Each structure stands twice: as structure tokens, then as C-alpha cells.
Amino acid sequence: MTEQALPPKPDLPSDPSRYSAWLALGLTLLLGLVYWPILDAMVHHWSIDPDYSHGFLIVPLAVYFAYERKYDLEKAPISGSWWGLVLLVAGLALLSIGQLGSLLTPLRAGFVVSLMGFVLLMLGWPIFRILFFPMSFLLLMVPLPQSLVNTIAFPLQLVAAKWAVASLQQVGMPVLLEGNIIHLPQGELFVAEACSGLRSLMALLTLGIVFAHFFRKGKLLEQIFLVASTIPIAIFVNAFRVALTAYLAHSYGFEAAGGFIHEFQGLITFSLAFFMLLGEASLIDRISQRLRAQAGSSHHTEPGR
């Protein structure tokens, strides 16, 4: 009986984690190649559109939120989940929809979804849950579709103009409103789309989420209330800005209400909104502490005594 030499078996890597490392590297390079032009165009959008200039702050904040969780990340086991492929496919589907329909928002949002899928696929559910908020926060860097912006901006223009005119009439100024045009004795003041308050609304919404994260951790209802309150705050401060512009135009001429002074008003009104949000967070904290103290005292009080 003769023995035949078998072909040598291919050497397997001594460390199976090499497969995961190479897969992670390959997916990282693939995502980089696919999404780099999209991300580059989005950064350019931030630089030319004041409504989304806050986008430059989103990535550093998201990185900080992830860094905050470093101790939880160190303890979490790494166990990749094939469910990550579902999110990766969803991200690529958004990419395809955006390219076929020439829609920028699905293209850009697809990057965040693909990033979530990559984390879930390579690192697993425990780490995905820990990083879910920082990754979701990245969606705030994606500009809204222009059609949606137009739909939101025009009602905001009308609300700002109505509130501004109502407040000016209360102090005795001769002013009338027709659509989004404010009629003054000296002329007409047009409440443009740039004065709709959308810019301050997007920035305040981001600020509200940051405030809710830092000040109301673990208190979901209070966080939702704080974030939702950014909408009326943004409308109020924008109406205040429009009223201030109309007052300056009436009292000192239209030249005094434009140019640098108009831009400076934007800084003042946003600062006002910031302190209103800060005061609201402080008020919520005081109310919450008082309610907890009352609940604790009633719990320790024995009935019948």
C-alpha cells in the first residue's frame, strides 16, 4: 500500500482577530472613498450658508460626547453583530437615492447611517448603544432640503413680523403689517427669509440638545421639554430682533437699521436666547429638586401622626 503526500494546508493566522482588523480597515477605506466627496461638499455648504455655520461645531462635540464615555467603552465587550449590515445597506440605499434623485440630504444622512452600521458590525451592540447618542448627534450637521427650508421659513417670517408689529403698536408706534412687509411712515421694511429665524432656530436646537445632555442627564422628559422650548425661544428672539430693527428705522432712519448694526443685533438676540435657555435649565433644575424634596418628605412622613 503506497502513501500519497497530501498538499500542505494553507497557514491560518495565529490570531483570528486579524480578519476583523483587515475587515475594519477595508470598510474604513471604502467608506472614506465613497463619502469623502460628499463630506467635503457638506463642509463647503457650512462655510457659505450662515444657517448651517454651526455645522463646524457638531463633529468636535460628537467626539467629546464619545470621549465622555471612554470608561464605559473600556468595559464593554467587543462582539460584532451582523445586524450592522442592515444599517450599512440602509446607508448605501440613501446614497443611491440621493445620487439618482440629485438629493443632497439623503447622501449626507447616509454617511451617518453607514457609520452606525460600521460600528455595530465591527464592535457589536454594547458599544453601539454607548455611542448611539454621539453618532445620532452628527445628524445635526446635515443641512435640511431647500424645499423643507422654504416651507419652514415663510411661516416663521410671518410669525416674526406679526409679533414685532403687535409689540410696536403696544408702545404707540405707527406701524402696519401686510404679509411680511412692515409699513412705517418713513417707508417699508421687508422681513426677508434671512430674518425668518431659521438660522437661530437651527443653532438653538443644537444648543438645546447640548444643554439637555449636560444639565439633565438621565431625565428624558426634562430633556425633551428643554429641547422643544428652543422653538418658541427662537421665534421670540427673532420677533424681538425684527421689532428692534423697525424701531431703529423709525427713530433714526433705515441706514441705522442696516449693515453692521443689523448683524450686531443678531449677536445680541442670540445671546438673549442663550441666557433664556440657561435660565430655563436652571429653573427646571430647581423645580425638579423641590419636587424630589417634597416627595422624599411625604415618603418619610408616617400617616396618623
PyMOL commands that set and color helices and strands:
alter all, ss='L'
color gray80, all
select helices_A, chain A and resi 17-48+50-52+55-68+70-75+84-101+104-123+125-141+146-170+193-195+198-215+220-228+230-252+254-257+259-300
alter helices_A, ss='H'
color red, helices_A
select strands_A, chain A and resi 176-178+181-184+187-190
alter strands_A, ss='S'
color yellow, strands_A
deselect
rebuild
show_as cartoon
